[in-house]
């Protein structure tokens, strides 16, 4: 089963792409777990680089799932405004 046949079919419905980076002292293992759980839960595709210096990511998801992802990230202290 391909990744495209999971929750969102990127060839069938509109989707959004988000690119971001944030420099901060990061707990790599904790962030890895958070991103894995969130991206798996929302059926997101893309790349996330996590280092002790911060995060760099390019992700794609449906509009609703991307809104949910952004809300979840903004709730984290390291991404809060």
ABEGO torsion letter per residue (X at the ends): XBAAABABBAAABBBBBBBBBBBBBBBAAAAAAAAAAAAAAAGBBEBBBBBAAEBBBBBBBBAAAAAAAAAAAAABAAABX
